[in-house]
Amino acid sequence: MAVQTRRFAEALASLATRPRLLHAESSAAIEHAAGPSAWDLVRPGIFLYGVGTAAGLDPEPVVAVRARIVELRAIRDGDTVSYGATYPAPGSHPENWPRRIATLPLGYADGYRRALGNRGWALVHGRRVPVAGAVTMDMTMVDVTDVPCAVGDVVTLVGRDGGDLLSVQDIARFGHLSPYELLTELHSRLPRVYGGQP
């Protein structure tokens, strides 16, 4: 970063007139800075959403994605979930059949990425449950076999529920994605609730 800062200062020195306001520091630069900024402004970007880029810094998450269960269904040995029949994985034999699968009215058209199928996790009543099968355009299924729940209960796909947290960084890691992708692709059809409202 020192090289970039030096080059920026050299570019400024070559100008006939210095711009009134200067900024050259993103969230990552702010987090790695050894002291105050040399410029007039900083551009915190993703840090404002509670997403840190440096190890050791733990900003408070401010984004949550939640949906209510719209259907509960039991699946038995040999049954599969969603497109491609990938859950349970072919050849797997979960020890406790039947499994309970909850359907959520949220899918990749809403910005919950397809890459999270069979890789992502959600929270139901503060307990982690796996995403079951492929994430479809308008639906995501989760395996709630071990969590008592009912149609209408809230499922947290990103955020805090009880004592557990699925951060934007966690979800990105599960799906081999960038936190920026996750945040910028949350579709406008998802209702926004501001100010800590449920």
Backbone as CSV, one residue per row, in Angstrom:
resi,resn,N_x,N_y,N_z,CA_x,CA_y,CA_z,C_x,C_y,C_z
1,MET,0.813,-1.196,0.000,0.000,0.000,0.000,0.857,1.261,0.000
2,ALA,2.046,1.174,0.577,2.942,2.331,0.619,3.302,2.787,-0.789
3,VAL,3.478,1.831,-1.703,3.819,2.176,-3.092,2.659,2.922,-3.739
4,GLN,1.437,2.440,-3.521,0.268,3.109,-4.095,0.116,4.519,-3.529
5,THR,0.326,4.659,-2.228,0.215,5.973,-1.593,1.259,6.930,-2.168
6,ARG,2.482,6.456,-2.347,3.544,7.284,-2.916,3.188,7.711,-4.341
7,ARG,2.696,6.769,-5.145,2.323,7.096,-6.535,1.185,8.114,-6.583
8,PHE,0.223,7.965,-5.670,-0.893,8.908,-5.611,-0.365,10.300,-5.263
9,ALA,0.517,10.389,-4.287,1.104,11.678,-3.890,1.888,12.292,-5.049
10,GLU,2.618,11.474,-5.794,3.367,11.969,-6.958,2.419,12.496,-8.037
11,ALA,1.330,11.782,-8.268,0.345,12.230,-9.261,-0.269,13.561,-8.835
12,LEU,-0.560,13.714,-7.552,-1.116,14.973,-7.053,-0.121,16.117,-7.222
13,ALA,1.141,15.830,-6.955,2.176,16.863,-7.063,2.328,17.359,-8.498
14,SER,1.971,16.527,-9.462,2.107,16.923,-10.867,0.945,17.794,-11.347
15,LEU,-0.096,17.917,-10.554,-1.265,18.710,-10.945,-1.011,20.196,-10.719
16,ALA,-1.561,21.012,-11.593,-1.436,22.466,-11.435,-2.236,22.946,-10.224
17,THR,-3.380,22.321,-9.996,-4.238,22.687,-8.867,-4.624,21.425,-8.113
18,ARG,-4.487,21.480,-6.804,-4.870,20.332,-5.964,-6.392,20.291,-5.847
19,PRO,-7.008,19.130,-6.051,-8.459,19.026,-5.843,-8.816,19.434,-4.409
20,ARG,-10.022,19.981,-4.267,-10.463,20.470,-2.958,-10.528,19.354,-1.930
21,LEU,-11.041,18.190,-2.315,-11.146,17.043,-1.410,-10.485,15.832,-2.048
22,LEU,-9.771,15.083,-1.232,-9.078,13.893,-1.727,-9.405,12.682,-0.866
23,HIS,-9.546,11.537,-1.535,-9.649,10.265,-0.806,-8.996,9.182,-1.646
24,ALA,-8.364,8.249,-0.960,-7.699,7.155,-1.667,-7.691,5.894,-0.818
25,GLU,-8.600,5.811,0.146,-8.572,4.664,1.052,-9.938,3.982,1.111
26,SER,-9.925,2.704,0.770,-11.112,1.856,0.835,-11.192,1.205,2.211
27,SER,-12.163,0.310,2.389,-12.285,-0.412,3.665,-10.989,-1.110,4.039
28,ALA,-10.392,-1.809,3.091,-9.158,-2.549,3.385,-8.033,-1.605,3.788
29,ALA,-7.897,-0.483,3.097,-6.838,0.475,3.431,-7.065,1.079,4.811
30,ILE,-8.318,1.354,5.152,-8.632,1.904,6.475,-8.235,0.905,7.556
31,GLU,-8.585,-0.356,7.348,-8.292,-1.390,8.344,-6.797,-1.634,8.512
32,HIS,-6.028,-1.482,7.443,-4.588,-1.742,7.500,-3.775,-0.501,7.852
33,ALA,-4.427,0.651,7.932,-3.704,1.901,8.174,-3.023,1.897,9.541
34,ALA,-1.831,2.451,9.562,-1.072,2.538,10.817,-1.446,3.788,11.607
35,GLY,-2.130,4.723,10.978,-2.495,5.964,11.655,-3.586,6.674,10.886
36,PRO,-3.800,7.951,11.199,-4.845,8.716,10.514,-4.564,8.848,9.018
37,SER,-5.609,9.063,8.272,-5.485,9.225,6.826,-4.711,10.493,6.488
38,ALA,-3.961,10.432,5.417,-3.248,11.608,4.920,-4.158,12.468,4.046
39,TRP,-5.364,11.969,3.759,-6.265,12.653,2.838,-7.451,13.234,3.597
40,ASP,-8.352,13.880,2.859,-9.489,14.558,3.484,-10.617,13.603,3.867
41,LEU,-10.790,12.555,3.090,-11.905,11.630,3.269,-11.413,10.194,3.165
42,VAL,-12.225,9.272,3.658,-12.003,7.847,3.423,-13.276,7.286,2.803
43,ARG,-13.169,6.128,2.178,-14.303,5.506,1.491,-14.497,4.109,2.074
44,PRO,-15.233,4.007,3.195,-15.303,2.729,3.906,-16.041,1.615,3.180
45,GLY,-16.951,1.903,2.280,-17.596,0.864,1.474,-18.148,-0.300,2.271
46,ILE,-17.610,-1.489,2.006,-18.145,-2.732,2.568,-18.057,-2.771,4.094
47,PHE,-17.129,-2.020,4.674,-16.992,-1.971,6.132,-18.272,-1.432,6.773
48,LEU,-18.993,-0.546,6.078,-20.245,0.009,6.599,-21.327,-1.057,6.759
49,TYR,-21.189,-2.163,6.047,-22.150,-3.257,6.142,-21.736,-4.290,7.182
50,GLY,-20.680,-3.984,7.920,-20.223,-4.908,8.953,-19.350,-6.019,8.420
51,VAL,-18.743,-5.798,7.274,-17.867,-6.799,6.668,-16.433,-6.301,6.767
52,GLY,-15.629,-7.001,7.543,-14.224,-6.646,7.675,-13.395,-7.356,6.629
53,THR,-12.271,-6.768,6.302,-11.382,-7.390,5.322,-10.077,-7.848,5.952
54,ALA,-9.793,-7.401,7.161,-8.532,-7.760,7.823,-8.791,-8.720,8.976
55,ALA,-7.899,-9.666,9.134,-7.996,-10.593,10.262,-7.854,-9.808,11.559
56,GLY,-8.660,-10.165,12.531,-8.572,-9.515,13.827,-9.579,-8.400,14.018
57,LEU,-10.049,-7.786,12.939,-11.082,-6.764,13.064,-12.435,-7.429,12.905
58,ASP,-13.338,-7.098,13.794,-14.627,-7.771,13.828,-15.746,-6.736,13.881
59,PRO,-16.062,-6.098,12.741,-17.129,-5.094,12.760,-18.479,-5.740,13.050
60,GLU,-19.385,-4.965,13.582,-20.725,-5.459,13.900,-21.516,-5.635,12.605
61,PRO,-21.990,-6.854,12.307,-22.781,-7.066,11.089,-24.088,-6.274,11.143
62,VAL,-24.452,-5.675,10.033,-25.686,-4.896,9.975,-26.651,-5.422,8.917
63,VAL,-26.284,-6.485,8.223,-27.125,-7.054,7.171,-27.623,-8.418,7.614
64,ALA,-28.906,-8.653,7.393,-29.486,-9.975,7.637,-30.418,-10.302,6.478
65,VAL,-30.485,-11.577,6.134,-31.439,-12.059,5.134,-32.234,-13.159,5.814
66,ARG,-33.555,-12.966,5.842,-34.426,-13.924,6.520,-35.623,-14.255,5.631
67,ALA,-36.160,-15.441,5.863,-37.368,-15.870,5.155,-38.184,-16.732,6.109
68,ARG,-39.458,-16.859,5.839,-40.335,-17.713,6.652,-40.556,-19.052,5.943
69,ILE,-40.638,-20.089,6.730,-40.914,-21.422,6.189,-42.314,-21.425,5.582
70,VAL,-42.419,-21.879,4.323,-43.728,-21.959,3.668,-44.221,-23.393,3.528
71,GLU,-43.316,-24.373,3.715,-43.734,-25.773,3.623,-42.742,-26.631,4.394
72,LEU,-43.271,-27.667,5.031,-42.446,-28.699,5.665,-42.829,-30.024,5.045
73,ARG,-41.813,-30.814,4.693,-42.085,-32.091,4.043,-41.111,-33.141,4.562
74,ALA,-41.601,-34.354,4.738,-40.732,-35.469,5.137,-40.223,-36.166,3.884
75,ILE,-38.924,-36.494,3.892,-38.387,-37.322,2.814,-37.849,-38.605,3.427
76,ARG,-37.958,-39.673,2.679,-37.555,-40.991,3.172,-36.340,-41.498,2.402
77,ASP,-35.782,-42.575,2.862,-34.607,-43.168,2.226,-34.869,-43.343,0.733
78,GLY,-33.983,-42.818,-0.085,-34.133,-42.898,-1.537,-34.704,-41.638,-2.151
79,ASP,-35.397,-40.795,-1.343,-35.910,-39.524,-1.852,-34.768,-38.524,-1.990
80,THR,-34.971,-37.545,-2.847,-33.987,-36.476,-3.002,-34.704,-35.136,-2.977
81,VAL,-33.921,-34.073,-2.917,-34.467,-32.723,-2.809,-33.937,-31.865,-3.953
82,SER,-34.819,-31.146,-4.613,-34.497,-30.115,-5.589,-33.951,-30.685,-6.900
83,TYR,-33.617,-29.767,-7.810,-33.105,-30.149,-9.122,-31.792,-30.910,-8.998
84,GLY,-31.598,-31.873,-9.860,-30.355,-32.625,-9.880,-30.281,-33.737,-8.855
85,ALA,-31.281,-33.840,-7.995,-31.347,-34.928,-7.003,-30.035,-35.081,-6.231
86,THR,-29.494,-33.969,-5.753,-28.179,-34.006,-5.099,-28.234,-34.083,-3.581
87,TYR,-29.425,-34.033,-2.987,-29.526,-34.107,-1.528,-30.607,-35.104,-1.169
88,PRO,-30.379,-36.078,-0.345,-29.066,-36.529,0.095,-28.236,-36.988,-1.089
89,ALA,-26.938,-36.857,-0.940,-26.027,-37.211,-2.019,-26.221,-38.667,-2.396
90,PRO,-26.140,-38.983,-3.686,-26.286,-40.380,-4.100,-25.345,-41.281,-3.306
91,GLY,-25.884,-42.371,-2.804,-25.090,-43.324,-2.033,-25.025,-43.019,-0.552
92,SER,-25.537,-41.862,-0.106,-25.497,-41.556,1.326,-26.698,-42.188,2.013
93,HIS,-26.522,-42.529,3.249,-27.606,-43.143,4.020,-27.666,-42.496,5.394
94,PRO,-28.338,-41.327,5.513,-28.455,-40.702,6.831,-29.061,-41.685,7.824
95,GLU,-28.536,-41.628,9.045,-28.980,-42.624,10.022,-30.405,-42.418,10.511
96,ASN,-30.923,-41.210,10.450,-32.284,-41.005,10.959,-33.246,-40.581,9.844
97,TRP,-33.961,-41.548,9.335,-35.017,-41.289,8.363,-36.343,-41.292,9.094
98,PRO,-37.358,-40.565,8.675,-37.311,-39.629,7.556,-36.621,-38.321,7.948
99,ARG,-36.237,-37.544,6.935,-35.668,-36.209,7.135,-36.796,-35.198,6.954
100,ARG,-36.711,-34.063,7.659,-37.695,-32.975,7.487,-37.041,-31.853,6.701
101,ILE,-37.689,-31.469,5.627,-37.166,-30.422,4.752,-38.121,-29.230,4.787
102,ALA,-37.560,-28.049,5.072,-38.341,-26.807,5.072,-38.068,-26.060,3.773
103,THR,-39.122,-25.549,3.172,-39.001,-24.759,1.945,-39.147,-23.282,2.291
104,LEU,-38.242,-22.478,1.744,-38.236,-21.032,1.953,-38.519,-20.339,0.628
105,PRO,-39.318,-19.265,0.634,-39.655,-18.572,-0.611,-38.593,-17.548,-1.016
106,LEU,-37.375,-18.030,-1.206,-36.253,-17.160,-1.538,-35.251,-17.994,-2.320
107,GLY,-34.797,-17.472,-3.453,-33.862,-18.234,-4.274,-32.851,-17.345,-4.959
108,TYR,-32.248,-17.868,-6.016,-31.188,-17.101,-6.664,-31.701,-15.853,-7.365
109,ALA,-32.985,-15.794,-7.718,-33.538,-14.563,-8.288,-33.570,-13.442,-7.254
110,ASP,-33.514,-13.809,-5.978,-33.471,-12.827,-4.894,-32.037,-12.468,-4.508
111,GLY,-31.073,-13.199,-5.048,-29.676,-12.941,-4.732,-29.046,-13.967,-3.814
112,TYR,-29.816,-14.988,-3.402,-29.226,-16.066,-2.604,-28.637,-17.057,-3.599
113,ARG,-27.353,-17.057,-3.728,-26.642,-17.665,-4.843,-26.811,-19.176,-4.971
114,ARG,-26.858,-19.638,-6.218,-26.952,-21.077,-6.509,-25.763,-21.841,-5.944
115,ALA,-24.620,-21.185,-5.848,-23.410,-21.837,-5.328,-23.581,-22.316,-3.889
116,LEU,-24.624,-21.860,-3.208,-24.844,-22.253,-1.810,-25.634,-23.552,-1.681
117,GLY,-26.125,-24.088,-2.794,-26.807,-25.380,-2.752,-25.889,-26.457,-2.195
118,ASN,-26.346,-27.186,-1.197,-25.589,-28.251,-0.524,-24.294,-27.761,0.129
119,ARG,-24.078,-26.468,0.185,-22.872,-25.911,0.817,-23.198,-24.897,1.898
120,GLY,-24.328,-24.241,1.758,-24.678,-23.177,2.690,-25.305,-23.700,3.970
121,TRP,-25.457,-22.788,4.906,-26.102,-23.076,6.183,-27.092,-21.967,6.470
122,ALA,-28.054,-22.270,7.314,-29.027,-21.288,7.773,-29.211,-21.498,9.274
123,LEU,-29.923,-20.572,9.904,-30.207,-20.673,11.333,-31.710,-20.745,11.549
124,VAL,-32.140,-21.730,12.323,-33.540,-21.873,12.714,-33.555,-21.953,14.234
125,HIS,-34.203,-20.991,14.861,-34.239,-20.931,16.334,-32.831,-21.020,16.924
126,GLY,-31.887,-20.339,16.277,-30.519,-20.282,16.779,-29.666,-21.504,16.508
127,ARG,-30.178,-22.449,15.741,-29.416,-23.675,15.437,-29.129,-23.759,13.945
128,ARG,-27.913,-24.208,13.617,-27.511,-24.321,12.206,-28.159,-25.522,11.542
129,VAL,-28.631,-25.267,10.324,-29.203,-26.331,9.494,-28.612,-26.192,8.094
130,PRO,-28.383,-27.311,7.391,-27.773,-27.226,6.062,-28.782,-26.894,4.970
131,VAL,-28.298,-26.163,3.962,-29.088,-25.982,2.746,-29.148,-27.346,2.073
132,ALA,-30.351,-27.752,1.684,-30.582,-29.100,1.152,-30.884,-29.022,-0.338
133,GLY,-29.967,-29.509,-1.152,-30.187,-29.528,-2.592,-29.859,-28.200,-3.245
134,ALA,-30.200,-28.120,-4.522,-29.916,-26.922,-5.310,-30.802,-25.764,-4.869
135,VAL,-30.222,-24.569,-4.833,-31.006,-23.350,-4.646,-31.690,-23.081,-5.979
136,THR,-33.008,-22.945,-5.963,-33.743,-22.713,-7.207,-33.976,-21.218,-7.400
137,MET,-34.615,-20.874,-8.500,-34.844,-19.467,-8.785,-35.610,-18.773,-7.659
138,ASP,-36.627,-19.428,-7.129,-37.499,-18.784,-6.151,-37.593,-19.504,-4.817
139,MET,-36.856,-20.585,-4.637,-36.954,-21.349,-3.394,-35.604,-21.901,-2.968
140,THR,-35.482,-22.041,-1.651,-34.329,-22.698,-1.043,-34.882,-23.667,-0.013
141,MET,-34.306,-24.849,0.045,-34.722,-25.847,1.022,-33.618,-26.038,2.053
142,VAL,-34.028,-26.252,3.306,-33.076,-26.527,4.382,-33.543,-27.758,5.144
143,ASP,-32.582,-28.524,5.658,-32.884,-29.743,6.413,-33.060,-29.371,7.880
144,VAL,-34.294,-29.460,8.364,-34.623,-29.069,9.744,-34.956,-30.282,10.608
145,THR,-34.453,-31.445,10.227,-34.761,-32.684,10.942,-34.520,-32.559,12.437
146,ASP,-33.445,-31.905,12.823,-33.056,-31.852,14.230,-33.515,-30.599,14.959
147,VAL,-34.358,-29.782,14.315,-34.816,-28.535,14.935,-36.338,-28.477,14.886
148,PRO,-37.006,-28.458,16.030,-38.457,-28.300,16.018,-38.824,-26.944,15.398
149,CYS,-39.700,-26.962,14.404,-40.119,-25.721,13.755,-41.444,-25.966,13.050
150,ALA,-42.054,-24.868,12.602,-43.364,-24.946,11.962,-43.415,-23.989,10.780
151,VAL,-44.395,-24.201,9.913,-44.637,-23.266,8.822,-44.847,-21.885,9.442
152,GLY,-44.201,-20.887,8.871,-44.282,-19.523,9.383,-43.090,-19.115,10.230
153,ASP,-42.312,-20.088,10.710,-41.130,-19.758,11.507,-40.076,-19.077,10.636
154,VAL,-39.297,-18.209,11.265,-38.260,-17.448,10.564,-36.982,-18.266,10.458
155,VAL,-36.376,-18.217,9.273,-35.078,-18.845,9.013,-34.114,-17.727,8.619
156,THR,-32.961,-17.697,9.259,-31.941,-16.685,8.970,-30.902,-17.284,8.032
157,LEU,-30.780,-16.695,6.849,-29.796,-17.154,5.863,-28.494,-16.364,5.966
158,VAL,-28.591,-15.128,6.390,-27.435,-14.282,6.690,-27.812,-13.483,7.928
159,GLY,-26.959,-13.484,8.933,-27.231,-12.679,10.122,-27.181,-13.485,11.398
160,ARG,-27.688,-12.868,12.451,-27.639,-13.441,13.789,-29.007,-14.007,14.173
161,ASP,-28.980,-15.162,14.828,-30.190,-15.759,15.404,-29.758,-16.421,16.700
162,GLY,-30.286,-15.942,17.808,-29.849,-16.464,19.097,-28.382,-16.137,19.299
163,GLY,-27.621,-17.113,19.748,-26.198,-16.894,19.990,-25.315,-17.182,18.801
164,ASP,-25.886,-17.520,17.650,-25.068,-17.869,16.486,-25.170,-16.781,15.423
165,LEU,-24.154,-16.715,14.595,-24.082,-15.723,13.527,-23.587,-16.389,12.258
166,LEU,-24.300,-16.144,11.163,-23.823,-16.487,9.821,-23.503,-15.157,9.152
167,SER,-22.235,-14.792,9.153,-21.826,-13.499,8.608,-21.792,-13.549,7.083
168,VAL,-21.730,-12.379,6.485,-21.575,-12.296,5.033,-20.316,-13.050,4.611
169,GLN,-19.246,-12.913,5.401,-18.004,-13.620,5.083,-18.193,-15.132,5.158
170,ASP,-18.947,-15.615,6.160,-19.219,-17.055,6.272,-19.920,-17.562,5.018
171,ILE,-20.992,-16.879,4.638,-21.783,-17.313,3.486,-20.922,-17.286,2.223
172,ALA,-20.123,-16.243,2.065,-19.233,-16.164,0.900,-18.275,-17.352,0.879
173,ARG,-17.734,-17.695,2.029,-16.790,-18.822,2.102,-17.492,-20.136,1.753
174,PHE,-18.707,-20.354,2.262,-19.435,-21.597,1.963,-19.604,-21.778,0.456
175,GLY,-19.926,-20.682,-0.248,-20.202,-20.768,-1.681,-19.032,-20.410,-2.571
176,HIS,-17.842,-20.228,-1.985,-16.657,-19.826,-2.756,-16.954,-18.549,-3.546
177,LEU,-17.491,-17.553,-2.838,-17.911,-16.296,-3.449,-17.194,-15.129,-2.787
178,SER,-17.403,-13.956,-3.320,-16.909,-12.720,-2.722,-18.023,-12.099,-1.878
179,PRO,-17.699,-11.531,-0.713,-18.724,-10.820,0.054,-19.377,-9.705,-0.765
180,TYR,-18.611,-9.078,-1.657,-19.167,-8.024,-2.505,-20.270,-8.584,-3.401
181,GLU,-20.046,-9.777,-3.974,-21.060,-10.411,-4.825,-22.353,-10.616,-4.048
182,LEU,-22.228,-11.144,-2.844,-23.422,-11.430,-2.052,-24.219,-10.165,-1.768
183,LEU,-23.540,-9.121,-1.349,-24.244,-7.893,-0.982,-24.833,-7.175,-2.185
184,THR,-24.094,-7.105,-3.285,-24.590,-6.345,-4.434,-25.663,-7.087,-5.215
185,GLU,-25.769,-8.395,-5.020,-26.756,-9.155,-5.776,-28.045,-9.415,-5.001
186,LEU,-28.182,-8.854,-3.802,-29.458,-8.979,-3.098,-30.484,-8.155,-3.870
187,HIS,-31.488,-8.825,-4.397,-32.430,-8.228,-5.339,-33.389,-7.255,-4.658
188,SER,-33.874,-6.313,-5.437,-34.795,-5.305,-4.906,-36.144,-5.902,-4.511
189,ARG,-36.457,-7.111,-4.954,-37.741,-7.693,-4.541,-37.706,-8.203,-3.101
190,LEU,-36.516,-8.256,-2.496,-36.432,-8.574,-1.070,-36.863,-7.342,-0.284
191,PRO,-37.844,-7.479,0.609,-38.234,-6.314,1.415,-37.075,-5.872,2.310
192,ARG,-36.902,-4.580,2.448,-35.872,-4.023,3.331,-36.531,-3.579,4.632
193,VAL,-35.899,-3.903,5.743,-36.354,-3.460,7.060,-35.164,-2.760,7.691
194,TYR,-35.365,-1.533,8.146,-34.257,-0.747,8.681,-34.439,-0.493,10.169
195,GLY,-33.332,-0.221,10.840,-33.381,0.210,12.235,-33.599,-0.892,13.240
196,GLY,-33.203,-2.113,12.926,-33.315,-3.200,13.885,-34.719,-3.747,14.049
197,GLN,-35.633,-3.413,13.138,-36.988,-3.946,13.212,-36.962,-5.440,12.918
198,PRO,-37.875,-6.210,13.512,-37.888,-7.668,13.245,-38.308,-7.989,11.828
